[in-house]
Amino acid sequence: MSDIVLVSPPDARKEPARPASPSWFIAKVNPVARIIGALLLCIPMFVSLDVVSASVALGLEVALLWIGGVDPIRVCRSTWPVWIAAVGGFISVLLYGRTSGEILWQGGWIVVSEGSVYLACATFLRVLAIAVPGVVLALGLDPTDLADGLVQILHLSPRFVYGGLAGMRMFTLLQDDWRALGLSRRSRGLGDGNAIQRAFSQAFGLLVLSIRRATKLATAMEARGFGGAGPRSAARVSRLHPIDAVFCAICFVIPFIALGVAVATGNWHFSFQGA
């Protein structure tokens, strides 16, 4: 019997395509480029708090996502927690925001003025303009592909990245471990006492079990050379392509246009400045 094991090079491997995004365009973008694009798209919007820049950015984002294969209805359905947070921000700023202009309604500590209404609308649109594209870009993002990109493109520590990936994979087992611990304790007659005391005791058991599993996982990864200082090969090659540059350019242009329109119309307002 031959002791030679034939291994094909990474470039020659044909792995089945995995759904990476509801958008055909975003699915072709490298996960690292998605992270960079999200930062380019969202960070400039933090310095602006006005209706014009936020509405222009949100409109461009929804239109481009629609062109990329994600219709507005699906965008709203996929980002419903963001809409809830935006409505909460609108209500809180409307009732307790900075008072300016004509007072429309007042009751105790609650004062609704023209300025608070404007800031509430700007906050609502700003939350959507920042969070909606971030959530859509994160949909379908494969953690393994992201880890490969962080190591090979951004040259982050493989020990840290793959350790975090392994820990995240193990995180999904916590629910099964909690159920197994509960059944085990009940089979020994330890699950019929005080509910709060039982929960703390079971949580400690889950902590001990997680530490043991993490120790075994760390030992296994050390045995496979994840903690070594020598060069490592990659089973999956992660590279940037021209489409990634196009995606990052689009993410940079959107806030640039939004802020430019706000400045040109005289509606731009610095977010860290009083109304």
Secondary structure as GFF3:
##gff-version 3
##sequence-region A 1 275
A	DSSP	three_ten_helix	10	12	.	.	.	ID=ss1
A	DSSP	three_ten_helix	26	28	.	.	.	ID=ss2
A	DSSP	alpha_helix	31	42	.	.	.	ID=ss3
A	DSSP	three_ten_helix	43	47	.	.	.	ID=ss4
A	DSSP	alpha_helix	51	67	.	.	.	ID=ss5
A	DSSP	alpha_helix	72	78	.	.	.	ID=ss6
A	DSSP	alpha_helix	80	96	.	.	.	ID=ss7
A	DSSP	beta_strand	103	107	.	.	.	ID=ss8
A	DSSP	beta_strand	110	113	.	.	.	ID=ss9
A	DSSP	alpha_helix	114	138	.	.	.	ID=ss10
A	DSSP	alpha_helix	143	152	.	.	.	ID=ss11
A	DSSP	alpha_helix	158	171	.	.	.	ID=ss12
A	DSSP	alpha_helix	174	187	.	.	.	ID=ss13
A	DSSP	alpha_helix	195	223	.	.	.	ID=ss14
A	DSSP	alpha_helix	242	264	.	.	.	ID=ss15
###
